[in-house]
Amino acid sequence: MSEKQARLARKNLDKRLSPLRADRILTPSRGWTKAIREALGMTTRQLAERMGVAPSRVTTIEKAEATGAITLKTLRETAEALDCQFVYAFVPTKALDDIRYDQAERKVRNELAHLNHTMRLENQAVNAEDLEGQKRRIVADYLAHFSRKLWDKE
């Protein structure tokens, strides 16, 4: 994927995910299955009938969801039986370009700290203003030309 296509993809994803980021959807402590089932006034037996499983399976599903040990397939099937849409998404905590910028800045800061340390040992330290200018330039280079290397381990 070209950088132009990647930038467009980030912009489109940000646009679609922005409302989710703003709303901060919190999962009920007992899980969505139990919360929705109880809100609908549905018993475990009734949900089990709708799913074509034994009532004990619904209890197992609710416990598995609450502990995070449930499959996406089971959640999808359960949502369908509850007349709900199952939604699965990673919602970035901030705009994707901001995440990339922060990563580039972190990476460059670590690289420059090591370089500056070495230069100080050789009595060739760079002043803070020059170092900041270099950081901005290298961050811009990473974002424009080295995006694949952005996430390499340091």
SVG drawing of the C-alpha trace seen along z (x, -y; Angstrom):
<svg xmlns="http://www.w3.org/2000/svg" viewBox="-39 -26 75 55">
<polyline fill="none" stroke="black" stroke-width="0.4" points="0.0,0.0 1.4,-3.4 1.8,-6.1 -1.0,-8.1 -3.4,-5.1 -2.3,-4.5 -3.0,-8.1 -6.4,-7.9 -7.2,-4.6 -6.2,-6.2 -8.4,-9.2 -11.4,-7.0 -10.9,-4.8 -10.5,-7.8 -13.8,-9.2 -15.6,-5.9 -14.2,-5.3 -14.3,-8.9 -17.9,-8.6 -16.9,-5.4 -13.9,-7.1 -16.0,-10.1 -18.7,-8.0 -16.4,-5.7 -18.6,-2.6 -18.1,-0.8 -18.8,3.0 -21.2,3.9 -19.3,5.7 -21.5,8.8 -21.1,8.7 -23.4,7.7 -25.2,11.0 -26.5,10.9 -27.1,7.2 -29.2,7.3 -31.0,10.5 -32.1,9.1 -33.0,5.7 -35.3,7.6 -36.8,9.6 -35.6,12.8 -34.7,15.8 -31.7,18.0 -34.1,20.8 -35.8,18.5 -32.5,17.4 -31.3,21.0 -34.5,21.9 -33.8,19.1 -30.2,20.3 -31.1,24.0 -28.9,24.9 -29.4,26.1 -30.0,23.4 -26.7,24.4 -24.9,23.3 -26.3,19.7 -24.9,19.6 -21.6,20.8 -21.7,18.2 -22.4,15.4 -19.6,16.5 -17.2,16.9 -18.0,13.4 -17.5,11.8 -14.1,13.4 -13.0,12.7 -12.9,16.4 -15.5,16.3 -15.2,16.7 -16.3,14.1 -18.4,16.8 -20.3,17.4 -20.8,13.7 -22.1,13.3 -24.6,16.2 -25.7,14.9 -26.2,11.3 -28.4,12.7 -30.5,14.7 -31.0,11.4 -32.0,9.5 -28.8,7.5 -26.1,6.6 -22.7,7.9 -20.0,5.2 -16.3,5.9 -13.8,3.1 -10.5,1.7 -11.1,-1.9 -7.9,-4.0 -7.6,-6.3 -6.7,-9.1 -6.5,-9.9 -4.3,-7.3 -2.0,-10.0 -1.5,-11.2 -0.5,-7.7 1.9,-7.5 3.4,-10.9 3.8,-9.9 5.6,-6.7 7.9,-8.5 8.7,-11.1 9.3,-8.3 11.6,-6.4 13.5,-9.5 13.8,-10.7 15.4,-7.4 17.8,-7.4 18.8,-11.0 19.3,-10.4 21.7,-7.6 23.5,-9.7 23.7,-12.8 25.0,-10.7 27.8,-9.4 28.6,-12.9 28.7,-14.3 31.2,-11.6 33.3,-12.8 32.8,-16.4 30.7,-17.1 27.3,-17.7 24.6,-19.5 22.7,-22.3 19.0,-21.7 17.6,-24.0 19.6,-22.2 18.6,-18.8 14.9,-19.8 15.3,-20.9 16.9,-17.7 14.2,-15.7 11.4,-17.5 13.2,-16.9 13.8,-13.2 10.2,-12.7 9.0,-14.2 11.3,-11.9 10.1,-8.8 6.5,-9.8 7.1,-10.6 9.6,-8.0 10.2,-5.3 6.8,-4.4 7.5,-0.7 10.4,-1.2 8.3,-3.2 7.2,-0.1 10.5,1.8 11.8,2.7 14.5,0.3"/>
</svg>
